[in-house]
Each structure stands twice: as C-alpha cells, then as structure tokens.
Amino acid sequence: MTASELVEQVQEQYRGELIAARTSSEVDAWIDVPPADVQQIAGFIMDAWPPVHLSTITGYDNGREIEILYHFVADGVSLNLRAAVPKDVNRIDTITPVVPAAVLYEREIMDLLGVTMVGHPDPRRLSLPEDWPEGDYPLRRDDVEDEEGPEDNG
Amino acid sequence: MAKLSFPVGPQHPALKEPENLRFTVDGELVVDADIRIGYVHRSIERSCSERNYVQDMYLCERVCGICSNAHTLCYAHACETLADVEVPERAQYIRMLMHEFERIHSHMLWLGVAGHEIGFETLFMYVWRDREIIQDILEMVSGSRGHYAMTTLGGVRYDITPEMADRIREGMMALRQRSERYADIATTEATFLKRTSDVGVVSGEVCRNLGAVGPVLRASGVAWDIRTAFPYLKYDTVAWQVRTSELCDVLGRTLVRVLEVIDACDICLQVLDIMPEGDIQARFPRKVPEGEVTARVEAQRGEVIYYIRSDGSDVPARVKIRTPTLANLPVSLEMVRGGQVADIPIAFASIDPCFSCTDRMVVLDDARTGDRRQMTWPELVKLGRER
C-alpha cells in the first residue's frame, strides 16, 4: 500500500476531522491528529494492518505546544502521527493499552519533557537520576535559566 | 519458600556497562525482573540542538562505541533527505561496505562475549582472534578501529583503493570460512547447545507486541529487516537474504548472527565487484531547508531510527535517536522471567544490549576521575581485572 492510500484509509476509519495530512514519498506519511483521540486512532491502526511496529515516540517542544510524534510502520509505510499537546494542558492519554511497545518511549517523554501520559501502567523515570529536581525537563526549550544540573553527590 | 528480591548492579553486573537489574527469585527460578537505566545519560539529543549539522555528525558518532557507523549513517541519511542532496553512487557502496564491516565486527564481538557468559572461554578466544581480521580492515580503510568517522554529510571521507579491495577480499574469504566453522560449533557442540537451547525463550508474537527489533526479532521467526523493509543505500543491487530462525531462544539468536556475518562477507565481496568509479562526496549546504524527516537503518543490533526537525537554520531544532537496545529491553526482561538464575547472564546478553547507546553517552575516559590519562598495558589489564 502507498502512503497516500494509507492516509485515506485512516481518514475513512476516523470519525472526526484530521488536522493535517501529507505524504513525502510512497512510503512516508505524516498525519496530525487531535490529542484527545490519539488512543483511538492508534488502536485502529494496530487493528487494521497487523503487525504494526512502533519504532519510537518523539517529543518536541515547539514553544506553545509539546508535539508528540508516534513513528509507526504499518503495511510497509512509515506512518508518523502527530498530537500537539498545548503546554497549559500538558497531558495526553497513554497508548500503551493498544500498543504495549510504547511503555518505555512514553516513560522517556514523561521524564524528559514532562507531559503526563494519563493511564500509563508504570510512570517511573527512565533516564534521569532519582534526585533530579521535579518540574525540570531537559528537552523543554523554555526553562534554560538554570544551567546547573542537580547537586553532585560524588 | 519465600520469594526473594535482590538488585544486581549498577556496577557492571554482566556487561561492561552500568545498569541496575532487580530480580525476584523463588529458589533458582526467576519470577520477575525489572531494569533501571540512565546511569550513562549524557543528553546527546539536547546537545544536538545546540550544535550545527556538521558538529552533530561527530556527536552522533559517539552515541555508541560499537555501532558508531550505523548512527552516522542514519544521521547523514536523514540530513541528506532534508537537504535533498544526492550521494554519489560510489560513496553509497563504500557506506554499505562500512555498514557490513561493522555488522561483522559487532556480531563477532557478541559471539565471543556469549562464549564468555556461558564459560566457553575457548570460543571467546578463537572468535576474538578472528575478529582482528575485520578490525585490521576497518583500520586500513578508515584509520581507526572504532569511531571510524567514514561517513560525512554528502558522502564518505576516504576512498577504497584497488590494493585495499584485494586485502578486503582476502579478509572476507577468511572470515566467511571461520564463521561457517562457528555456525557448525553452535549447532553441534554439546556444551554450547546445553547452555543456549531453550534458554531465554520468547515467541515471535511477544517480540512483535513489545516492539523488539533486529536479530532478536528475526530469531523468533519474524523476517523484518530495515534493509528490505525501507531499502536504503544499494542493498537492492546485491543478492542476500533476511536470516531468521524459528528456535526463539539464545541458540536461535546465535545462529542468526553467525549467518548474518557470512551474508555480510558475501555482500562485501559483491560490492567490491560492482562498485562504480566516481566521486565519493557531494556538496552539503551549511543551512538545511525547513522540514522534518525520519530515517531508519538496520544496525547490527536492530533498527535505529532518527527523527530530525529543521527550522531552516544551520542548527537542527530537534534530533531524536532511538537505539535498538531500548526497543529490545522489554523483551529481554521476558527472556529471564521463568528461567534459571544461572541463565540470567546469557539470556540478558542475547539481545546484545548496549546501554551507552540507550542512555546516549560516551564511555571513553576514566569514568571515576574524569581525566584523560594514558595507561600502560599492564595497568589497563590490572584495571580490567579489578573491575
């Protein structure tokens, strides 16, 4: 299947309105979806083209929002779903009930960007040390006033 | 009997890298396992968005000491797609050679370590002796045994001369022959079979569900390889096959890796024959047009994915890296659950874990003092034994 066919099928199955969709090649699709429906959309992608592989999840701070990008591979197409979470909302449903492979990737985003994954089964830190200050997220781009890391106990 | 929970690590529990494992055992049986990583987190992703595209190339090379070439390859591939730069054909073939050389050296390193983990030191000695062949080739081609710095934005930095090609052919023939011997040992040697067969079993379905990649996934019967799923470089011009095994255990993972070494030798021999003459570098612009891209390559441990976002300047807005070990961690815990305590090291090592990749840091200098000092060989050996 080509990327544009895949985009069409996602649009068909999804009852709501996709925010944007584009393809950059035969095997590369980018779809922007409302953050509230991300679990639902991930769910039918998993069901429609098994086996679907989740390569990773990227978090990107664009200033106003944290963009969460889910990089799937479905039926030979690299399918990138984007859900932009406004910073004042700062939470999104976990996709782990439908995509078990997302557990560590979502933990990484919670850890480094501070977006709460609602319903995550294991919301512990992943990369940062346990004594890392609460509320300090290294991949956010608006909190650079404190360049010092946590106190070095070594 | 009461269940007992105990930590292993973070000081080099089985591998020469820090990670903290927590096992819950019932007698000799492992009933649960958990892992804590992050001991080598060095914020490479963040640092990437504070340096320009060329500087990031050097940073990405240092994500991992073993699969450094796969990272630069993936990074360059992403940047070249964004900037719409066509890499000369000869450079693509040389990149392919380096990619396969790295697979050979890494799989052989792993096979030696696997021998060591099960107490089969003879195998370790032989494999690591033979691994010197590929290390010599890497040094001849790039000038370095690790961190080859061959890939550059728009091509490669060094050409392969006819004399080099002859020596590579010789080396590949020798390695091919030796690997066939190791495939034979892995399938017939009683000690090896006893320690690897039915150890660390995980089904293809579980692997798929938990997002496993690379030889781990292929050894559970799933034929998934980025080289065929999303063809890059010139893999469509050479004859090779995706190796799988239905065994789903450590033995299967060993066989897949050994067969991949043999395939890699064959790929290199073919590349040397069909590689066209020509340029090895294309011009790469200082500033990259606005956009975003993902790139995937099949590193020796599995799929590596890079996401790069450009805001039109000479510094990327975001570089996201996902290394194969992170994808394979959930499945590695499944492997030790329900097994024997004595099988933990080999089961865990069978995913070929690399925590520096996963945490994204460099393990180079003396980690305790942080200074970069020279050591004599006896000092180094002493340090190794103390650790």
Interface residues (C-beta under 8 A of the other chain):
Chain A: S24 V27 D28 W30 P51 H53 L54 S55 T56 T58 G59 Y60 L69 H71 V73 G76 S78 N80 P100 A101 A102 V103 L104 Y105 R125 L126 S127 L128 P129 P138 L139
Chain B: I37 G38 H41 S43 E45 R46 R208 N209 L210 G211 V222 W224 A229 F230 E292 V293 T294 R296 E303 I305 Y307 R309 A317 R318 K320 R322 L326 A327 L329 P330 D359
